[in-house]
């Protein structure tokens, strides 16, 4: 969907009135303001009589008053995950922000429906599992590997950093058994840092060995007080990944820090590595 330069884009927030979905609304205010976006509260109900129309309209009013940003809503019958994708495609949404209930175990993997929504989303998806109030975004953690798909998110990170005046922390994680990959990754991470700095963004880089990439990534994000982790999704899953989950799923599942998931561009090639 093409937009006029002065036309506000849309940030979709699916709501089911759980505490976390309502929390996601308050965390969207700054992003909506910086990106000149309208918030669209999407309430999806399963049965007739569950529309909660009055509650949704009151929530829209509260959002506009607190966030000082335009807000609208849609009441749609169906599956919240499928309808979120459909509405995002129809409206040309800039982003989807989803509040996820906290898990108690790192062995839990994002449920199939939510995972499918993130994989098939036509726009980036920010998932929020923690409840720490974030008034802005000062540090973006950008994990990088050598895949072509992983490189696509660099310019997205730059654009996002410019919205907030944020710094980008580039992180390359490698296996202890792969020294050759380490050398290649080290050179590329440095190259990415120089490119980001050339765009006027404060940037640092780090190389780190790990036996559990998802856990190491989230641990490091907390150590450097990141406000956002940006990862690349993998839309096509192997049988093993369907049972055990992808790296992106695992990071989303355990991170107390908001995670932005970006889907790679569609390509004709059947070859696909595992982007970070």
MARZA-772678 format. One record per residue: y, z, x of N, C-alpha, C, O in turn; residue number from 0; residue in one letter. Coordinates in steps of 0.2 Angstrom, whole numbers, plus 2048, in hexadecimal, padded with zeros to 3 digits. Layout:
% MARZA-772678
    nv    nw    nu   cav   caw   cau    cv    cw    cu    ov    ow    ou   pos   code
     Y     Z     X     Y     Z     X     Y     Z     X     Y     Z     X   NUM      A
...
This chain:
% MARZA-772678
    nv    nw    nu   cav   caw   cau    cv    cw    cu    ov    ow    ou   pos   code
   7FA   800   804   800   800   800   806   800   804   807   804   809     0      X
   80B   7FB   803   811   7FB   807   816   7FF   804   816   7FF   7FE     1      X
   81A   802   808   81F   807   805   826   804   808   827   802   80D     2      X
   82B   805   804   832   804   806   834   80A   80B   831   80F   80B     3      X
   838   808   80F   83A   80D   815   83C   814   812   83B   819   815     4      X
   840   814   80C   842   81A   809   83E   81D   804   83F   822   802     5      X
   838   81A   803   833   81D   7FE   82F   822   802   82C   821   807     6      X
   82E   828   7FF   82A   82D   801   823   82B   801   820   828   7FC     7      X
   81F   82D   807   818   82C   807   815   832   803   819   837   801     8      X
   80E   832   803   80B   837   7FF   806   83B   803   802   839   807     9      X
   806   842   802   801   846   805   7FD   849   7FF   800   84D   7FB    10      X
   7F7   848   7FF   7F3   84A   7FA   7EF   851   7FC   7ED   852   801    11      X
   7F0   856   7F7   7EC   85C   7F8   7E8   85D   7F2   7EA   85F   7ED    12      X
   7E1   85D   7F3   7DC   85E   7EE   7DD   866   7EC   7DC   86A   7F1    13      X
   7DD   868   7E6   7DD   86F   7E5   7D8   871   7DF   7D7   86D   7DB    14      X
   7D5   876   7E0   7D0   879   7DC   7D1   880   7DA   7CD   884   7D7    15      X
   7D7   882   7DC   7DA   889   7DB   7D6   88F   7DF   7D7   894   7DD    16      X
   7D2   88D   7E4   7D0   892   7E8   7D6   894   7ED   7DB   890   7EE    17      X
   7D5   89A   7F0   7DA   89C   7F4   7DC   897   7FA   7E2   896   7FC    18      X
   7D7   894   7FD   7D8   890   803   7DB   889   800   7E0   887   804    19      X
   7DA   887   7FB   7DD   880   7F8   7E4   882   7F7   7E9   87D   7F8    20      X
   7E6   888   7F4   7ED   889   7F3   7F1   88B   7FA   7F7   889   7FA    21      X
   7ED   88D   7FE   7F0   88F   805   7F2   888   808   7F7   888   80C    22      X
   7EE   883   807   7EF   87C   80A   7F6   87A   808   7F9   876   80C    23      X
   7F8   87B   802   7FE   879   7FF   804   87B   803   809   878   805    24      X
   804   882   805   80A   885   808   80A   882   80F   80F   882   812    25      X
   804   880   812   804   87E   819   806   876   819   807   874   81F    26      X
   808   873   814   809   86C   814   811   86B   813   813   866   814    27      X
   815   871   812   81C   870   811   820   86C   817   823   868   816    28      X
   81F   86F   81D   822   86C   822   820   865   824   824   861   825    29      X
   81A   864   823   817   85D   824   81A   858   81F   81C   853   821    30      X
   81B   85A   819   81D   856   814   825   855   815   827   84F   815    31      X
   828   85A   817   82F   859   819   831   855   81F   835   850   81F    32      X
   82D   856   824   82E   852   82A   82C   84A   82A   82F   846   82D    33      X
   827   849   825   825   842   824   828   83F   81E   826   839   81C    34      X
   82D   842   81B   830   83F   815   82A   83E   810   82A   838   80D    35      X
   826   842   80F   820   841   80A   821   845   804   823   84B   804    36      X
   81E   843   7FE   81D   846   7F8   816   849   7F8   811   846   7FA    37      X
   816   850   7F6   80F   853   7F5   80C   851   7EE   80F   852   7E9    38      X
   806   84F   7EE   802   84D   7E8   7FD   852   7E8   7F8   852   7EB    39      X
   7FD   857   7E3   7F8   85C   7E2   7F3   858   7DD   7F4   856   7D8    40      X
   7ED   858   7E0   7E7   855   7DC   7E2   85A   7D9   7DE   85D   7DD    41      X
   7E2   85B   7D3   7DE   85F   7D0   7D8   85B   7CC   7D9   857   7C8    42      X
   7D2   85C   7CF   7CC   858   7CC   7C8   85D   7C8   7C5   862   7CB    43      X
   7C6   85C   7C2   7C2   860   7BE   7BC   85D   7BC   7BC   856   7BC    44      X
   7B7   860   7BB   7B0   85D   7B9   7AF   85C   7B2   7AB   858   7B0    45      X
   7B1   861   7AE   7B0   861   7A7   7B6   861   7A3   7BB   864   7A5    46      X
   7B6   85E   79D   7BC   85E   798   7BE   865   796   7B9   869   795    47      X
   7C4   867   796   7C6   86D   795   7C8   871   79B   7CA   877   79B    48      X
   7C6   86E   7A1   7C7   872   7A8   7CE   86F   7AB   7CE   870   7B1    49      X
   7D2   86C   7A7   7D8   868   7AA   7DD   86D   7AE   7E0   86C   7B3    50      X
   7DD   873   7AB   7E2   878   7AD   7E9   875   7AE   7ED   877   7B3    51      X
   7EB   872   7A9   7F2   86E   7A9   7F8   873   7AB   7FC   871   7AF    52      X
   7F8   878   7A7   7FE   87D   7A8   7FE   880   7AF   803   880   7B1    53      X
   7F8   882   7B1   7F8   885   7B8   7FA   880   7BD   7FD   881   7C2    54      X
   7F8   879   7BC   7FA   874   7C1   801   873   7C1   804   872   7C6    55      X
   804   872   7BB   80B   871   7BB   80F   877   7BE   815   876   7C1    56      X
   80D   87D   7BD   810   883   7C0   810   882   7C7   815   884   7CB    57      X
   80A   880   7CA   809   880   7D1   80E   87A   7D4   810   87B   7D9    58      X
   80F   875   7D0   813   870   7D3   81B   872   7D3   81E   871   7D8    59      X
   81D   876   7CE   823   879   7CE   824   87E   7D4   829   87E   7D7    60      X
   81F   882   7D5   81F   887   7DB   820   883   7E1   823   885   7E6    61      X
   81C   87E   7E2   81C   87A   7E8   822   877   7EA   825   877   7EF    62      X
   826   874   7E5   82C   871   7E6   832   877   7E7   836   875   7EB    63      X
   831   87C   7E4   836   882   7E6   835   885   7ED   83A   886   7F0    64      X
   82F   886   7EE   82D   889   7F5   82E   884   7FB   831   886   800    65      X
   82B   87E   7FA   82B   879   7FF   831   875   800   832   872   805    66      X
   835   875   7FB   83B   871   7FB   83A   869   7FC   83D   866   7FF    67      X
   834   867   7F9   831   860   7FA   82F   85E   7F3   82D   862   7EF    68      X
   830   857   7F2   82D   855   7EB   826   856   7EB   822   855   7EF    69      X
   824   857   7E4   81D   858   7E3   81B   856   7DC   81F   856   7D8    70      X
   815   853   7DC   812   850   7D5   80B   852   7D5   808   855   7DA    71      X
   808   851   7D0   801   853   7CF   7FD   84D   7CB   800   849   7C8    72      X
   7F6   84E   7CC   7F2   849   7C8   7EC   84E   7C6   7E9   852   7CA    73      X
   7EA   84D   7BF   7E4   851   7BD   7DF   84B   7BC   7E0   847   7B7    74      X
   7D9   84B   7BF   7D4   846   7BF   7CD   849   7BE   7CC   84E   7C1    75      X
   7C9   846   7BA   7C3   848   7B8   7BE   845   7BD   7BE   83F   7BE    76      X
   7B9   849   7C0   7B4   846   7C5   7B3   84A   7CB   7B3   850   7CA    77      X
   7B1   847   7D0   7AF   84B   7D6   7B6   84B   7DB   7B9   846   7DC    78      X
   7B7   851   7DD   7BD   852   7E1   7BE   84E   7E7   7C3   84C   7E9    79      X
   7B8   84D   7EA   7B8   84A   7F1   7B8   842   7EF   7BC   83F   7F3    80      X
   7B5   840   7EA   7B5   838   7E9   7BC   837   7E6   7BF   831   7E8    81      X
   7BE   83B   7E2   7C5   839   7DF   7CB   83A   7E4   7D0   836   7E4    82      X
   7CA   83E   7E9   7CF   83F   7EE   7CF   838   7F2   7D5   836   7F4    83      X
   7CA   835   7F4   7CA   82F   7F7   7CD   82A   7F3   7D1   826   7F6    84      X
   7CB   829   7ED   7CD   824   7E8   7D5   824   7E8   7D8   81F   7E8    85      X
   7D7   82A   7E6   7DF   82B   7E6   7E2   82A   7EC   7E8   827   7EC    86      X
   7DF   82C   7F2   7E3   82A   7F8   7E3   823   7F9   7E8   820   7FC    87      X
   7DE   81F   7F7   7DE   818   7F8   7E3   815   7F3   7E7   810   7F5    88      X
   7E3   817   7ED   7E8   814   7E8   7EF   815   7EA   7F3   811   7E8    89      X
   7F1   81B   7ED   7F8   81D   7EE   7FA   81B   7F5   800   81C   7F6    90      X
   7F5   819   7F9   7F7   818   800   7F9   81E   804   7FE   81E   807    91      X
   7F6   824   802   7F8   82A   805   7F9   82A   80C   7F5   827   810    92      X
   7FD   82E   80F   7FE   82F   816   7F9   834   819   7F7   833   81E    93      X
   7F7   839   815   7F3   83E   817   7F0   842   812   7F2   842   80C    94      X
   7EA   845   813   7E7   84A   80E   7E6   850   812   7E4   851   818    95      X
   7E8   856   80E   7E7   85C   811   7E3   860   80D   7E4   861   807    96      X
   7DD   863   810   7D8   866   80C   7D7   86E   80E   7D6   86F   814    97      X
   7D8   872   80A   7D6   879   80C   7CF   87A   80B   7CC   87A   805    98      X
   7CB   87D   810   7C4   87E   810   7C3   885   810   7C6   889   814    99      X
   7BE   888   80C   7BC   88F   80D   7B9   890   813   7B6   88C   816   100      X
   7BA   896   816   7B8   899   81C   7B0   899   81C   7AD   89C   817   101      X
   7AD   897   822   7A6   898   823   7A5   89E   827   7A9   8A0   82B   102      X
   79F   8A1   826   79E   8A7   82A   799   8A6   830   798   8AA   834   103      X
   797   8A0   830   792   89E   836   794   897   839   795   892   835   104      X
   794   896   83F   795   890   843   78F   88B   841   790   885   843   105      X
   78A   88D   83F   784   889   83D   785   885   837   782   880   835   106      X
   78A   888   832   78B   884   82C   78F   87D   82E   793   87D   832   107      X
   78D   878   82A   790   872   82B   793   870   825   791   871   81F   108      X
   799   86D   825   79D   86A   820   798   867   81B   794   863   81D   109      X
   799   869   814   794   866   80F   795   85E   80F   79A   85C   811   110      X
   790   85B   80C   78F   854   80D   795   851   809   798   84C   80C   111      X
   797   853   803   79C   850   7FF   7A3   850   803   7A7   84B   804   112      X
   7A5   856   806   7AB   857   80A   7AB   852   810   7B0   84F   812   113      X
   7A5   852   813   7A4   84E   819   7A5   847   818   7A8   843   81C   114      X
   7A2   845   812   7A3   83E   810   7AA   83C   80F   7AC   836   810   115      X
   7AE   840   80B   7B5   83F   80A   7B9   83E   810   7BD   83A   811   116      X
   7B8   842   815   7BB   842   81C   7B9   83B   81F   7BE   838   822   117      X
   7B3   839   81F   7B1   833   823   7B4   82D   81F   7B5   828   823   118      X
   7B4   82D   819   7B7   827   815   7BE   827   813   7C0   822   810   119      X
   7C2   82C   815   7C9   82D   814   7CD   827   817   7CC   825   81C   120      X
   7D1   824   813   7D5   81E   815   7DB   821   81A   7DF   81D   81C   121      X
   7DC   827   81A   7E2   82A   81E   7DF   830   821   7DA   833   820   122      X
   7E3   833   826   7E1   839   82A   7E0   83F   825   7E4   83F   820   123      X
   7DB   843   826   7DA   849   822   7DB   850   827   7D8   850   82C   124      X
   7DF   854   824   7E0   85B   827   7DC   860   824   7DD   861   81E   125      X
   7D8   863   827   7D4   868   824   7D6   86F   826   7D7   870   82C   126      X
   7D7   874   822   7DA   87A   823   7D5   880   821   7D3   880   81B   127      X
   7D2   883   826   7CD   888   825   7D0   88F   826   7CE   894   822   128      X
   7D4   890   82B   7D7   897   82C   7DD   898   827   7DF   894   823   129      X
   7DF   89E   828   7E5   8A0   823   7EB   8A2   827   7EF   8A5   824   130      X
   7EB   8A1   82E   7F1   8A3   831   7F7   89E   82F   7F6   898   82F   131      X
   7FD   8A1   82E   802   89D   82B   805   89A   831   807   89D   836   132      X
   806   893   830   809   88F   836   80F   88B   833   80F   887   82F   133      X
   815   88D   836   81B   88B   833   81D   884   836   822   881   834   134      X
   819   882   83B   81B   87B   83E   815   879   842   80F   87C   841   135      X
   816   875   847   810   873   84C   813   872   852   817   86D   854   136      X
   812   876   857   815   876   85E   810   873   863   812   870   868   137      X
   809   874   862   804   872   866   7FF   86E   863   7FC   871   85E   138      X
   7FD   868   865   7F8   864   862   7F3   863   868   7F4   861   86D   139      X
   7EC   865   866   7E7   864   86B   7E4   85D   869   7E2   85C   864   140      X
   7E3   859   86E   7E1   852   86E   7DB   851   872   7DB   850   878   141      X
   7D5   853   870   7CF   851   873   7CE   84A   874   7CE   846   870   142      X
   7CC   848   87A   7CB   841   87C   7C4   83F   880   7C2   843   884   143      X
   7C1   83A   87E   7BC   837   882   7BD   830   883   7C3   82E   883   144      X
   7B8   82D   886   7B9   826   888   7B8   820   883   7B8   81A   885   145      X
   7B6   822   87D   7B5   81D   878   7BB   81A   876   7C1   81D   876   146      X
   7BB   814   874   7C1   810   871   7C3   813   86B   7C9   814   86A   147      X
   7BF   816   867   7C1   819   860   7C5   81F   862   7CA   821   85E   148      X
   7C3   823   867   7C7   829   869   7CE   828   86B   7D3   82B   869   149      X
   7CF   822   86E   7D6   820   870   7DB   81E   86B   7E1   81F   86B   150      X
   7D8   81D   865   7DC   81B   85F   7E1   820   85D   7E6   81F   85A   151      X
   7DE   827   85E   7E2   82C   85B   7E8   82E   860   7EC   832   85E   152      X
   7E9   82B   866   7EE   82D   86A   7F5   82C   867   7F9   830   867   153      X
   7F6   826   865   7FC   824   862   7FD   828   85B   803   829   85A   154      X
   7F8   82A   857   7F9   82E   851   7FB   835   853   800   838   850   155      X
   7F9   837   859   7FB   83E   85B   802   83E   85E   806   843   85C   156      X
   804   838   861   80B   838   863   810   838   85D   815   83B   85D   157      X
   80E   834   858   812   833   852   813   83A   84F   818   83C   84D   158      X
   80D   83E   84E   80D   844   84B   811   849   84F   815   84D   84C   159      X
   810   849   856   814   84D   85A   81C   84C   859   820   851   85A   160      X
   81E   846   858   825   845   858   828   848   851   82D   849   851   161      X
   823   848   84C   826   84B   846   828   852   847   82D   854   844   162      X
   824   856   84B   825   85D   84C   828   85F   852   82A   865   853   163      X
   829   85A   857   82C   85C   85D   826   860   861   828   865   865   164      X
   820   85E   860   81A   862   863   818   85F   869   81A   85A   86B   165      X
   815   863   86D   812   861   873   80A   85F   872   807   862   86D   166      X
   808   85B   876   801   859   876   7FD   85B   87C   7FF   85A   881   167      X
   7F7   85F   87A   7F3   861   880   7EC   85D   880   7E8   85D   87B   168      X
   7EC   858   885   7E6   854   885   7E0   857   888   7E1   85A   88E   169      X
   7DA   857   885   7D4   85B   887   7CE   856   888   7CD   852   883   170      X
   7CC   856   88E   7C5   852   88F   7C0   857   890   7C0   85A   895   171      X
   7BA   856   88C   7B5   85B   88D   7AF   856   88F   7AD   851   88C   172      X
   7AB   859   894   7A5   855   897   79F   859   898   7A0   85F   899   173      X
   79A   856   898   793   859   89A   793   85B   8A1   795   857   8A5   174      X
   790   861   8A2   78F   863   8A9   78B   85E   8AD   78B   85E   8B3   175      X
   786   85B   8AA   781   856   8AD   784   84F   8AE   781   84B   8B1   176      X
   78A   84E   8AC   78D   847   8AD   793   847   8B1   799   846   8AF   177      X
   792   847   8B8   798   847   8BC   79C   840   8BC   7A2   840   8BD   178      X
   798   83B   8BC   79B   834   8BB   7A0   834   8B5   7A5   831   8B6   179      X
   79E   836   8B0   7A2   836   8AA   7A8   83B   8AB   7AD   839   8A8   180      X
   7A7   840   8AE   7AC   845   8B0   7B2   841   8B3   7B8   842   8B2   181      X
   7B0   83D   8B8   7B5   83A   8BC   7B9   835   8B8   7BF   834   8B9   182      X
   7B5   831   8B4   7B9   82C   8B0   7BD   82F   8AB   7C3   82D   8AA   183      X
   7BB   835   8A8   7BF   838   8A3   7C5   83B   8A6   7CA   83B   8A3   184      X
   7C4   83E   8AC   7CA   841   8AF   7D0   83C   8B0   7D5   83D   8AF   185      X
   7CE   836   8B2   7D3   831   8B3   7D6   82F   8AD   7DC   82D   8AD   186      X
   7D2   82E   8A8   7D4   82C   8A1   7D9   831   89E   7DE   82F   89B   187      X
   7D7   837   89E   7DB   83D   89B   7E2   83D   89F   7E7   83E   89B   188      X
   7E2   83C   8A5   7E8   83C   8A9   7EC   836   8A7   7F3   836   8A6   189      X
   7E9   830   8A6   7ED   82A   8A3   7F0   82B   89C   7F5   829   89B   190      X
   7EC   82E   898   7EE   830   891   7F4   835   891   7F9   834   88E   191      X
   7F4   83A   896   7FA   83E   897   800   83A   899   805   83C   896   192      X
   7FF   836   89D   805   832   8A0   808   82E   89A   80E   82D   89A   193      X
   804   82B   896   806   827   891   80A   82B   88C   80F   829   889   194      X
   807   831   88A   80A   835   885   811   837   887   816   837   884   195      X
   811   839   88E   818   83B   891   81D   836   891   823   837   890   196      X
   81A   82F   891   81F   82A   891   822   829   88B   827   825   88A   197      X
   81F   82C   885   822   82B   87F   827   831   87D   829   832   877   198      X
   828   835   882   82D   83A   881   82A   841   87E   82D   845   87C   199      X
   823   841   87F   81F   847   87C   81D   84C   882   81A   849   887   200      X
   81E   852   882   81C   857   886   814   857   886   811   857   881   201      X
   811   856   88C   80A   855   88C   807   859   892   809   858   898   202      X
   801   85C   891   7FD   85E   897   7F6   85C   896   7F4   85A   890   203      X
   7F2   85C   89B   7EB   85A   89A   7E6   85F   89E   7E8   863   8A2   204      X
   7E0   85F   89B   7DB   864   89E   7D4   860   89E   7D2   85D   899   205      X
   7D0   861   8A3   7C9   85F   8A3   7C4   865   8A3   7C5   86A   8A6   206      X
   7BF   865   89E   7BB   86B   89E   7B4   86A   89C   7B2   866   898   207      X
   7AF   86C   8A0   7A8   86C   89F   7A6   870   899   7A9   875   898   208      X
   7A1   86E   895   79E   872   890   797   870   88E   795   86A   88E   209      X
   794   875   88B   78D   874   889   78D   873   881   789   871   87E   210      X
   793   876   87E   794   875   877   79B   873   876   7A0   877   876   211      X
   79C   86D   875   7A3   86A   874   7A7   86D   86F   7AD   86F   870   212      X
   7A4   86D   869   7A8   870   863   7AA   877   864   7B0   878   863   213      X
   7A6   87B   866   7A8   882   867   7AD   883   86D   7B2   887   86C   214      X
   7AC   87F   872   7B1   87F   878   7B7   87D   876   7BD   87F   878   215      X
   7B7   877   872   7BE   874   870   7C2   879   86B   7C8   87A   86D   216      X
   7BF   87C   867   7C2   881   862   7C4   887   866   7CA   88A   865   217      X
   7C0   88A   86B   7C2   88F   86F   7C8   88E   873   7CD   892   874   218      X
   7C8   888   876   7CE   886   87A   7D4   885   876   7DA   887   878   219      X
   7D3   882   870   7D9   881   86B   7DC   888   86A   7E2   889   86A   220      X
   7D8   88D   869   7DB   894   867   7DE   897   86E   7E3   89A   86D   221      X
   7DB   896   873   7DE   898   87A   7E5   896   87B   7E9   89A   87D   222      X
   7E6   88F   87A   7ED   88D   87B   7F1   88D   875   7F7   88A   875   223      X
   7EF   890   870   7F3   891   869   7F5   88A   866   7FB   889   865   224      X
   7F0   886   866   7F1   880   862   7F2   881   85B   7F0   885   858   225      X
   7F7   87C   858   7F8   87D   851   7F4   877   84D   7F3   878   847   226      X
   7F1   873   851   7ED   86D   84E   7E8   86A   853   7EA   869   859   227      X
   7E2   869   851   7DD   865   855   7DD   85E   852   7DC   85E   84C   228      X
   7DD   859   856   7DD   852   853   7D6   84F   856   7D5   84F   85C   229      X
   7D2   84D   851   7CB   84A   853   7CA   844   84F   7CD   842   84A   230      X
   7C6   840   852   7C4   839   850   7BD   83A   84C   7B9   83D   84F   231      X
   7BD   837   846   7B7   838   842   7B2   832   844   7B4   82D   847   232      X
   7AC   833   841   7A7   82E   842   7A4   82C   83B   7A0   830   839   233      X
   7A6   827   838   7A4   825   831   79D   824   831   79A   825   82B   234      X
   799   821   836   792   81F   835   78E   824   839   78F   825   83F   235      X
   789   827   835   786   82C   838   77E   82A   839   77B   827   835   236      X
   77C   82D   83E   774   82C   840   771   831   83C   774   836   838   237      X
   76A   830   83B   766   835   837   767   83C   83A   767   841   836   238      X
   767   83D   841   768   844   844   76E   847   842   76F   84D   840   239      X
   774   843   842   77A   845   840   77B   847   839   77E   84C   837   240      X
   777   844   835   777   846   82D   774   84D   82C   776   850   828   241      X
   76F   84E   831   76C   855   830   770   85A   834   771   860   832   242      X
   773   859   83A   776   85D   83E   77D   85D   83E   781   862   841   243      X
   780   858   83C   787   857   83C   78A   854   842   787   854   847   244      X
   790   851   841   793   84E   847   798   853   84A   799   859   848   245      X
   79B   851   850   79F   855   854   7A5   857   84F   7A7   85D   84F   246      X
   7A8   852   84C   7AE   853   848   7AC   858   842   7B0   85D   841   247      X
   7A6   858   83F   7A4   85C   83A   7A4   863   83D   7A6   868   839   248      X
   7A1   864   843   7A0   86B   846   7A6   86E   847   7A7   874   846   249      X
   7AB   86A   84A   7B2   86D   84B   7B5   86F   845   7B8   874   845   250      X
   7B5   86B   840   7B8   86D   839   7B5   873   837   7B8   877   834   251      X
   7AF   873   837   7AB   879   835   7AC   880   838   7AC   885   834   252      X
   7AE   880   83E   7AF   886   842   7B6   888   843   7B8   88D   845   253      X
   7BB   883   843   7C1   884   845   7C6   888   840   7C6   886   83A   254      X
   7C9   88D   843   7CE   891   83F   7D5   88E   840   7D9   890   83C   255      X
   7D5   888   844   7DB   884   844   7DB   87E   840   7D6   87B   840   256      X
   7E0   87C   83D   7E0   876   839   7DE   870   83E   7DF   86F   843   257      X
   7DA   86C   83B   7D7   866   83E   7D9   85F   83A   7D8   85F   834   258      X
   7DC   85B   83E   7DD   854   83B   7D8   84F   83E   7D6   84E   844   259      X
   7D4   84C   839   7CF   848   83A   7D2   841   839   7D4   83F   833   260      X
   7D1   83C   83E   7D3   835   83D   7CD   831   83D   7C9   831   841   261      X
   7CD   82C   838   7C7   827   838   7C9   821   83D   7CF   81F   83C   262      X
   7C4   81F   840   7C5   819   845   7C6   813   841   7C5   812   83B   263      X
   7C9   80E   844   7CA   807   840   7C4   804   83F   7BF   805   843   264      X
   7C3   800   83A   7BD   7FD   838   7BC   7F7   83D   7C1   7F3   83F   265      X
   7B6   7F6   840   7B5   7F1   844   7AE   7ED   842   7AA   7F0   83F   266      X
   7AE   7E7   845   7A8   7E3   843   7A2   7E5   847   79C   7E4   845   267      X
   7A3   7E8   84D   79E   7E9   852   799   7EF   84F   79C   7F4   84C   268      X
   793   7EE   850   78E   7F3   84D   78E   7F9   852   78B   7FE   851   269      X
   790   7F8   858   790   7FD   85E   795   803   85C   79B   802   85A   270      X
   793   809   85C   797   80F   85B   795   815   85F   78F   817   85E   271      X
   799   817   863   798   81D   867   79A   823   863   79D   822   85E   272      X
   79A   829   866   79C   82F   863   7A3   831   865   7A3   835   86A   273      X
   7A8   82F   861   7AF   831   863   7B0   838   862   7AD   83C   85E   274      X
   7B5   83B   866   7B7   842   865   7BE   842   862   7C1   848   861   275      X
